Each structure stands twice: as structure tokens, then as C-alpha cells.
Amino acid sequence: MATEIHPTAIVHEGASLDEDVTIGPYCIVGKGVKIGKSSRLISNVVIEGNTEVGENCSIYPFATIGLPPQDLKYKGEDTAVRIGNNNIIREYVSIHRASVSGDGSTAIGDDNFIMAYVHIAHDCKIGSHVIMANSVGLSGHTTVEDYVVIGGMVGVHQHTRIGAYAMVGGFSRIVQDIPPYMIAAGTEKAKLYGLNTIGLKRNGFSDETINELKKAYKILFREKLSLKDAIKKVQEELPYTDEIKRLIEFILKNKRGICR
């Protein structure tokens, strides 16, 4: 199918649009922007800079993508935004291009649902199959791994990581890393509330795997051991499955501390 551009839209001649792309009323697509097959800009969307949007994405009114980062160190350098396929980006979402203190790109994977008023700051790395509810704010250099669910009105400190399959409750303040597979919440400072059991079951984890992760959680976060001793005990007493390995490796790589 042919690409459709509404008469009120402004598309720079230096932009690249694949087939079956829809550019709705009053959208602005800047020089260098690339939009993949069958993606739709509903209306009033602004996309600028070195930005790539994948295939079959739906971007809703007043979303802004690829604008300069809110970082005083940034002086107009050529940085990027990379967005994968099958993403839903709702009203008033803002996704900023990278600044100068990272690898040069703000990156978002595939099959994500990003609800209204979410802010994804410079140099953030978002995986795939992530759900972010309304008004989530991700500060610069935040990492959100695959299959994470974040409730509404959550604020995340810069350089913080949220591990795969974790769930963060609404109105939480995240200032330390959230390990994979866990539930975290807290308005003053988030803390862990156990394993994200329902989320793991929904994503096909076996009862055996969930039980092993529960045991690991208890050792790591409930036995009042030092983190070093707790990790050693997990490695000695539990089967070193891919899930346990992922959990331990995530914890060992922390720089801001682990939510406990």
C-alpha cells in the first residue's frame, strides 16, 4: 500500500518513509528521520533528528520523539533515537535523543506499550515487551529490561536499572536497581515485596523455576546476610539455572545499590 501524508503534515524531503506509512494531520517529520513499514503517526506528532522508528508502530497525538535532551552538557551533537517494531506510543509521550555521556543513542526495543505522558530521557535503554503506565518518568541512562511492568506516576533516578520480568508499583520512587523477577514499590524509597509470581506464570515460567527463584529471593533479601554471603549461599545451595544466573549477574553489576 502507498504511504499517506495528510495535506497539513510537514515532512522534510530528507526524511525516509517506508511503504504503507500513515502521517496524520499536523505532524512534523524532520530531516534524517526514518519511519518503517506500516507505522502510523495519528496526528500532531513531532519526530526530529537522527531518529529511526521501526515497522508497525502507532504513535498518538502530541508525542515528541528525537528532540534534544534536557542535559546542559549537550551542545547539539549528532546523537540518535532507535525505536523497534510493533510499539504503541500514546499521547504526550516524550522520547529524547541521547546526550554526550553515553553510547550516542536512546534505544527502545519491540512490542512495548508506552502509555500517556511517559518521559524517556536521553540515553535510556528500554527492552521489549515492556509496559509503562501513565506519567512514568525515566531519568537519563535508565535501563529497563524485557517484560518489565511499571505502574503509573513512577519516578526513576538516572543510571538506575530495572531487571527483566520485574513489576514496579504505581507512585514509586526508584533510586536503586530493581533485580529481575521481583515486585518493588514505595513512595519514599522503593523496596522489594517478593517475587513477581503472577507475572512469571503469565510469561510461561514453570512452577519449579518459580520455586527456585523464591528460594533465591529469601536467601538474598530475607536472611539478613551480607550481599556477598547471600550470593555465595545461593550459588552453593541452589541449581545454577539460567534464571538464577541472570539474577546473580544483575546484582553483581550494580553501581547504585540494590533495592532490598
N, C-alpha and C positions, 0 to 999 in steps of 0.2 A: 504494500500500500504506500501511497505517496505521503510525504511529510506535509502537515498542515500548519501554516503560520497565520494567526489572526491578523487582520489588517492593522490593528492597534499595537501589535507587538513590535519591538525593535530587536532585530537580530543582526549583529555585526557580520560583515562579509567574511571576516576571518574566523568565524565560528564554524564548527563542523557538526552537522546533524545527520544521523543515520536515517534509514528508511522508516516510515511509519511513526515518526516523532510528531507529537502534537504540541505546538506552542500557543497557549491560550491568550486571551485578551490582556493587554498592558504588561506583558512580560518583557524583560530586558535580558538578552543573552549577549555577553561581551566577546571581545576578540580572544581567540585561543580556546574558548570553551568547546568541549566535545560532549555530545549527548548521544547515547546509544539507542539501538533499535527499540521501537515501541514504547519509549518513555514519554510521559505526559507532564507538561507544565500547565496546571489548571488555569491559573490567572494570576497576574500581579506578582510573579516570581522574578527575582533578580539573581542571575548567575554571572559571575565575573572571574577574571584572572585565569590562571593555569588550572582549570577545573575539568575533570572528567566525570561524567555521570554514566553509569552502565546501562544495561538493557532493562526494559520493562519496569522502570521506576515511575512512581507517581509522586509529584511534588505539588503541594497545595498552596493556596493563596498566601502571599506575603512572606513566604520563606525566602531567605537570603543565603546564598552559597558562594564561597570563594572571595568574599570581601576581606580587606586587610585585617590582620589580627589586632586584638586590643593589647598590644605589647609595646611599651615605649622604646624597646631596643630595635623594633622593626623600622627600617628606613626604605621600604619599597622594593626589597629584594624579590627575585622571581621564585616564589615558593608555590606550593600546589595543594589541591584537594583531590583526592581519589575516592570515588564512590562506586561500589559494585552494582550487582544486578538485583532486581526484584525488591527494591527498598520502597517503603511508604514513608514519606516525609510530610508531616502535617503542617497546619497553619502556624506562621510566625516562627518557625524553626530557623536558627542561625547557625551556620557552619563556617568557621573562619579558616582561611588558608594558613599554612604554617608560618612560624616566625623564623628566627635565625639561629636558635639554640638547639635545634633537633636535627632530624634527617631530611628536612625540607618538605614534608607533606603531612597533611591531616588526612587520615585514611579511615574509610568505613567499608565493611565487607558486604555480604549479600543477605537478602531476606530479613532485613531489620524493619521494625515498626517504631518510628520515632514520632511521638505524639506532639501536640501543640506546645509552642513556647519553649521547647528544649533548646539549650545552647550548648554547642560542641565547640570548644575553644581550639586555639592553634595547637597543632602537633598531637592532638588526641588520636588514639588508635582504637577503633571500635571493631569488634569481630563480626560474626554472622549470627543470625537468628536471635538478635538482641531486641528486647522490648524496653523502651523508656517512656514512662508515663509523663503527663503534662508537667511542664515547668522544671524539669531536671536541668541542673546546671553543672556542666563538666568544665573544670578549670584546665589550663594548658597542660599538655603532656600526660593527661589521664589515659589509662589503658583499661578498656572494658573487653573482657574475653567473650568467647562464644556462649550463646544460650543464657546470658545474664538477663534478669528481670529487675528493673529499677522502678520503684513506686514514685508517685508524684511529689513534687516540691523537695527533691533531694539535692543537696549541695555537696560537691566532691572537690576536695583540695587538689591543687596541682601536683603532678607526679605520683598520684595515687593509682593503685591497680585494683581492679575488681575481677576475681578469678572466675573461670568458666562455671556455668550452672549455678552461680550464686544468686540469691534474691535479697534485694535491699528494700526495707520497708519505707513507706512514704514519710516525708518530713524529717528524714535522717540527715545527719551531718557526718560526712565521711572524711576523716583526716588520716586514717591509716589503711593499709591494704586489707581487703576482704578476701580470705582464702577461697579457693574453688569449693563448690558444693555446699556452701554454708548459707544460713539466713543471718542477716545483720540488720539492726535498727537502733535508733537512738537520736533524740533531738539535740542533746548536749554533745555527746560523742558516741558514735555507734558502737555497739558491742555485739558479740555473737550470741545467737539463741538456738544453736543446734544445726543439724543437717537439714538441707532443703529437700526433705524426703519426698514430698508430693511432686516437686519439680523433677526430681530424678526419676521417679516412677513414670511420669508423663513422657520422659525422654528415653524410656526403654532400658533403664538400668535394672539389673537383676536384683532380687532380694538379697542374694549372697553378697554382691558388691556393696549394696546399701548398708548391710550389717557390718561389713569390714570398715567402711567409712565412718560409721557410728562409733566403732571401737577406737578408730584413729582420733576422732574428734574428742572423745572422752580423755584419752591419754594426753593429747596436745593441749587441751584447753580446760580440763576439769580436775586434773590430778595435782595441780599446783606445783608441777615440776618446772625447772628452767626449760626454756625452749630447746636448748641443746640436749638436755637429758630426755625430754619428751620425744624429740625426733629419734634419738638413739633407741628408745624403748619401742617406738613404732616399727623401726627397721628390724629390730630383733624379734619382736613378738607377732607381727602380722605379715601375711603374704605380701610380697612387694609387687602388687598388681600395677597396671598402668595408671589406675586412678590414685592409688596411694603414692606412687612415684610422682605424679603430677602435683599432688597436694604438697608433698615434701619439697620438691624443687621450687614451687612457687614461694613457699615460706622462706627458703634459704636465699632467694634472690631479693628479698625485701630491702628497701632503703629507708622507708618512712616508718617502719614498725608494722606489726601485725595486729589487727583488731582482735581482741581476746574476750 
